[in-house]
Amino acid sequence: MPALNDVATGPFDEVVAAADVPGVVALMARGDRVHVATRGVLTLGGPPVRRDSLYRIASLTKPIVAAAVGTLLADGALELDEPVDRLLPELADRRVLRAPDAALGDTVPAARPILVRDLLTYTCGYGQSMELFMADPPWPIATAMASGRLNTMGPPEPDVAPEPDAWLAELAELPLLAQPGAWWLYNTSGQILGVLAARAAGEPLPDLLRRRVFEPLGMADTAFTGDPARLATAYEGEKVWDAPGGRWSTPPRFPDGAAGLVSTVDDLLAFARMLLRGGGDVLRPDFVAAMTSDQLSADQRAHSGAGFLDDDLSWGFGVSVTTRGPRAGSFGWAGGLGTSWHVDPVRDLVVVTLTQRSFASPDDFALHTAICDAAYAG
């Protein structure tokens, strides 16, 4: 690939070189020109990170699974505005909490079924709001979500959740937090979307992603497991959270469509370029346009976006979109284990930053912001 030798990459390299994390791989690309900078080690005391090092990308999984659903819509295996009941009968006839802090049995009937569109836009009625984490005393729904095997709250843990059918049955025991289509709620829609996609395709989610997304795009290193020799150690602060031979070294029972994948900077660049080119041979242009543009009403966003979506951000299909300001029209997201992905169609710019120190506070995201700013300045 041609290097970015005709633009200033010095500031980008300087930010990466000064990074206070165990290991970072960062990529900036404009058109066909690519520049990659690395610093640090795969694990403390271990070999240096390389361009092809593997990272747990957590929530960067979300747009990839949304794209896979786009292929199923194109094939007619799914319809955007059909109820999910046909393939997910466990979620038929939902009950909804009378209030977010109500007892689990204090419910009303859902006003309508959950639609495929609701899962793509994260408005299905299940999911996270900041109040869910901060309420004192805890909401009963938060206690129930945290106490089971659903792994719908907190970081992804591949060794916790059961296989997909059992996972969905356990989720279906809980009422919705909000009426379908009413509120944007984080994360759980992506997990359900993975189950829906697998059932619609008649094959496990890892096989579906490989056949419909990874192989066509040459994303050879993206999967639900990672080679321990290339996988970075995950840290929570200075403490090891997951070692290379840990939770991502064996296939999970539940392939988490919201946060389960590992990947590399070049694989994420390939995925970004597919979207920048209108879907290529993978997606239809109309789905790409919808996926990467604002799909939320003001009411959907207002109830629960705070803390997840900044004032200039909204949501498309499995990805955040910038709605105003100098970077309006760009899209991307971050993964809570220390990764970020930003795509600007106006400038044909892609920025990928992979670390493996989890985001415990806004300060942890400062490096990602600085790397993105340096890419824009280049």
C-alpha positions in Angstrom: 0.0 0.0 0.0 1.3 3.5 -0.7 2.5 5.4 2.3 1.3 8.8 3.3 4.6 10.3 2.3 3.1 13.5 0.9 1.4 14.6 4.1 2.7 15.4 7.6 2.8 12.2 9.6 5.2 13.5 12.2 2.5 14.7 14.7 0.7 11.4 14.4 3.9 9.5 15.2 4.7 11.8 18.1 1.4 11.2 19.7 1.7 7.5 19.4 5.3 7.5 20.6 4.2 9.4 23.8 1.4 7.0 24.6 1.2 5.9 28.2 -0.2 2.5 27.5 1.4 -1.0 27.4 1.1 -1.2 23.6 -0.7 0.7 20.8 -1.1 0.3 17.0 -2.5 3.3 15.2 -3.4 3.7 11.5 -4.4 6.7 9.4 -5.4 6.3 5.8 -6.4 8.7 3.1 -7.7 7.1 0.0 -5.2 4.3 -0.9 -2.4 5.9 1.2 -1.8 4.3 4.6 0.5 5.1 7.6 0.8 2.9 10.7 2.6 3.8 13.9 3.3 1.4 16.8 4.6 1.7 20.4 5.1 -0.7 23.3 4.7 -4.4 23.8 2.1 -7.1 23.5 2.4 -7.9 27.1 4.6 -6.4 29.8 8.1 -8.0 29.4 7.0 -9.5 26.1 7.7 -8.7 22.4 6.9 -5.4 20.8 3.5 -4.9 19.1 3.4 -5.1 15.4 1.1 -3.9 12.6 -0.6 -7.3 12.6 -1.0 -7.6 16.4 -4.5 -8.7 17.5 -6.7 -6.7 19.8 -10.1 -7.4 21.4 -12.1 -4.8 19.7 -15.2 -5.0 21.9 -17.9 -2.7 20.6 -16.3 -2.2 17.2 -18.0 -5.6 16.7 -21.3 -3.7 16.4 -21.0 -2.2 13.0 -19.6 -5.4 11.6 -22.6 -7.5 12.7 -24.9 -4.7 11.4 -23.3 -5.1 8.0 -23.8 -8.8 8.1 -27.5 -8.1 8.7 -27.4 -5.8 5.7 -26.4 -8.7 3.5 -29.4 -10.7 4.8 -31.7 -7.9 4.0 -30.4 -7.7 0.5 -31.0 -11.5 0.1 -34.6 -11.2 1.4 -33.8 -13.4 4.4 -35.0 -10.5 6.6 -37.1 -7.4 6.1 -36.2 -4.1 7.8 -39.6 -3.4 9.3 -40.7 -7.0 10.0 -41.3 -8.1 13.6 -38.5 -10.3 14.9 -41.1 -12.8 16.2 -40.8 -15.0 13.1 -37.2 -15.9 13.9 -37.0 -15.0 17.6 -40.4 -16.3 19.0 -38.9 -16.0 22.5 -39.3 -12.2 22.1 -43.0 -12.2 21.1 -45.6 -10.6 23.3 -43.2 -8.6 25.3 -44.0 -6.9 28.6 -42.5 -3.5 29.5 -41.6 -2.1 32.9 -44.2 0.5 34.0 -41.2 2.7 35.0 -37.5 2.1 34.7 -37.1 1.6 38.4 -40.2 -0.6 38.8 -40.3 -4.1 40.2 -39.8 -6.8 37.5 -43.5 -7.8 37.8 -44.8 -4.2 37.4 -45.3 -4.2 33.7 -47.6 -3.2 30.8 -48.0 -4.9 27.4 -45.6 -3.8 24.6 -47.4 -1.4 22.3 -46.0 -3.3 19.3 -43.5 -6.0 18.4 -39.8 -5.5 18.2 -38.7 -4.9 14.6 -35.5 -5.7 12.8 -35.0 -1.9 12.5 -35.2 -1.6 16.3 -32.3 -3.9 16.7 -30.2 -2.1 14.1 -30.9 1.3 15.7 -30.6 0.0 19.3 -34.2 0.9 20.1 -35.6 -2.5 20.8 -36.3 -1.8 24.5 -33.5 -3.8 26.0 -30.2 -2.3 26.8 -28.2 0.1 28.9 -28.6 3.7 30.0 -26.2 5.6 32.3 -29.0 5.6 34.9 -29.0 1.9 34.9 -25.5 1.9 36.3 -25.8 5.0 38.6 -29.2 4.6 40.2 -29.2 4.3 44.1 -30.8 2.0 45.1 -30.2 -0.1 41.9 -33.1 -0.6 39.6 -34.4 -4.2 39.9 -33.9 -4.7 36.1 -30.2 -3.8 36.6 -29.8 -6.3 39.4 -31.4 -9.0 37.3 -29.3 -8.3 34.3 -26.1 -8.3 36.3 -26.9 -11.4 38.3 -27.5 -13.9 35.4 -25.4 -15.2 32.6 -26.4 -12.6 30.0 -23.3 -10.5 30.1 -25.4 -7.5 29.0 -23.7 -5.2 31.5 -19.9 -4.6 32.0 -17.1 -5.7 29.7 -17.5 -8.7 27.3 -16.7 -12.1 29.0 -16.8 -14.9 26.5 -16.7 -17.6 29.2 -19.9 -16.4 30.9 -22.8 -16.5 28.5 -24.5 -19.8 27.5 -25.1 -20.8 23.9 -27.3 -18.5 21.8 -30.7 -20.3 22.3 -30.2 -20.5 26.1 -29.0 -16.9 26.2 -32.1 -15.6 24.4 -34.4 -17.7 26.6 -32.8 -16.2 29.7 -33.1 -12.7 28.3 -36.7 -13.3 27.4 -37.5 -13.9 31.1 -36.9 -10.2 31.7 -39.3 -7.3 30.7 -38.3 -4.5 28.4 -36.9 -1.4 30.0 -38.7 0.8 27.4 -41.4 0.3 24.7 -40.0 -0.9 21.4 -38.9 2.0 19.3 -39.1 4.5 22.1 -35.6 4.8 23.6 -32.0 4.4 22.3 -30.4 1.9 24.7 -26.9 0.6 24.5 -25.4 -2.8 23.7 -28.1 -5.5 24.1 -29.6 -4.9 20.7 -26.3 -5.9 19.2 -26.2 -9.2 21.1 -29.8 -10.0 20.0 -28.9 -9.0 16.4 -26.2 -11.6 16.3 -28.7 -14.3 17.3 -31.2 -13.0 14.7 -28.6 -13.0 12.0 -27.5 -16.6 12.7 -31.1 -17.9 12.6 -31.9 -16.0 9.4 -28.8 -17.4 7.7 -29.2 -20.9 9.1 -25.6 -21.0 10.3 -23.6 -19.9 13.4 -22.6 -16.3 13.6 -18.9 -16.9 13.2 -19.5 -18.8 9.9 -21.9 -16.1 8.7 -19.5 -13.3 9.4 -16.6 -15.2 7.8 -18.5 -16.0 4.6 -20.4 -12.8 4.1 -18.0 -10.1 5.4 -14.5 -11.3 6.3 -13.6 -13.4 3.3 -15.0 -10.9 0.7 -13.0 -8.1 2.3 -9.8 -10.1 3.1 -10.3 -9.7 6.8 -8.3 -12.8 7.6 -7.5 -11.9 11.2 -11.0 -11.0 12.5 -12.7 -13.7 14.5 -14.2 -14.5 17.9 -10.8 -16.1 19.0 -7.2 -14.9 18.6 -3.8 -16.5 18.3 -2.2 -16.0 21.8 1.1 -15.4 20.1 -0.3 -12.2 18.5 -3.0 -11.2 20.9 -2.2 -8.2 23.2 -2.7 -8.6 26.9 -5.8 -6.7 28.1 -5.3 -4.4 31.1 -7.6 -2.6 33.5 -5.4 0.2 34.6 -2.1 -1.5 35.4 -3.7 -4.8 36.3 -3.9 -7.7 33.8 -7.6 -8.2 32.9 -7.2 -11.0 30.3 -4.0 -12.7 29.2 -3.3 -13.8 25.6 -4.1 -17.4 26.5 -7.3 -16.4 28.3 -10.9 -15.9 27.4 -10.4 -15.2 23.7 -8.2 -18.3 23.1 -11.1 -20.7 22.6 -14.3 -20.4 20.7 -17.1 -18.9 22.9 -20.4 -20.6 23.6 -22.1 -17.3 22.8 -20.5 -15.4 19.9 -21.3 -11.9 21.1 -22.6 -9.7 18.3 -22.1 -6.6 20.3 -18.5 -7.0 21.6 -16.9 -10.4 20.9 -14.4 -10.0 18.0 -10.7 -9.6 17.8 -9.1 -7.8 14.8 -6.2 -5.8 13.4 -5.8 -2.2 12.1 -5.7 -3.4 8.5 -8.8 -5.6 8.8 -10.7 -2.6 10.3 -9.4 -0.4 7.5 -10.7 -2.9 4.9 -14.1 -2.8 6.5 -14.0 1.0 6.6 -13.0 1.2 2.9 -15.9 -1.0 1.9 -18.3 1.5 3.6 -16.5 4.4 2.0 -16.9 2.8 -1.4 -20.7 2.4 -1.0 -20.6 -1.3 0.0 -18.6 -2.8 -2.8 -19.5 -6.4 -3.4 -20.7 -6.8 0.2 -23.5 -4.3 0.9 -26.0 -2.4 -1.1 -25.4 1.4 -1.3 -28.8 2.2 0.2 -28.0 0.1 3.3 -24.6 1.8 3.7 -26.2 5.2 3.4 -28.7 4.3 6.1 -26.2 2.6 8.3 -23.9 5.6 8.4 -26.5 8.3 8.8 -28.6 9.5 11.7 -31.5 7.0 12.3 -32.8 8.4 15.7 -35.5 10.8 16.5 -34.9 13.5 19.1 -37.1 11.6 21.5 -35.3 8.3 21.0 -32.0 9.8 21.7 -33.0 12.2 24.5 -34.1 9.5 27.0 -30.9 7.6 27.4 -28.1 8.8 25.0 -26.4 10.9 27.6 -23.1 9.4 28.7 -22.9 7.3 25.5 -23.7 9.8 22.7 -22.2 13.3 22.9 -24.2 16.3 21.8 -22.9 16.0 18.3 -23.4 12.3 18.0 -26.3 10.1 17.1 -26.7 6.5 15.8 -27.1 4.8 12.5 -27.2 1.0 12.2 -24.7 -0.3 14.8 -22.5 2.8 14.6 -22.4 6.4 15.9 -22.6 9.2 13.4 -21.5 12.8 13.8 -24.4 15.1 13.1 -22.8 18.6 13.4 -19.5 20.5 13.7 -16.4 20.3 11.5 -16.5 16.5 11.3 -20.2 16.2 10.5 -20.9 13.2 8.3 -18.2 11.0 9.9 -19.0 7.8 11.7 -17.3 5.3 14.0 -17.3 4.1 17.5 -15.1 2.9 20.4 -14.6 -0.4 22.2 -14.6 -0.3 26.0 -11.4 -2.5 26.1 -9.4 0.3 24.5 -10.1 0.6 20.8 -11.5 3.2 18.4 -12.5 3.5 14.8 -13.3 6.7 12.9 -14.2 7.2 9.3 -14.7 10.5 7.5 -16.2 10.2 4.0 -15.8 13.9 3.3 -12.0 13.6 3.7 -11.8 9.9 2.7 -10.0 9.5 6.1 -9.9 6.4 8.3 -8.3 6.4 11.7 -7.9 3.2 13.8 -6.4 3.2 17.3 -5.9 -0.2 19.1 -4.8 -0.4 22.7 -5.8 -2.9 25.3 -6.3 -0.7 28.3 -10.0 -0.5 29.1 -11.8 2.9 29.3 -12.4 3.4 33.0 -12.7 7.2 32.8 -12.7 10.0 30.1 -9.0 10.4 30.6 -8.4 6.9 29.1 -9.9 8.1 25.9 -7.6 11.1 25.6 -5.0 9.2 23.6 -7.6 8.1 21.0 -8.8 11.7 20.7 -5.2 13.0 20.3 -4.4 10.4 17.6 -7.6 11.2 15.6 -6.8 15.0 15.9 -3.3 14.4 14.6 -4.6 12.4 11.7 -6.9 15.3 10.8 -4.0 17.7 11.1 -1.8 15.7 8.8 
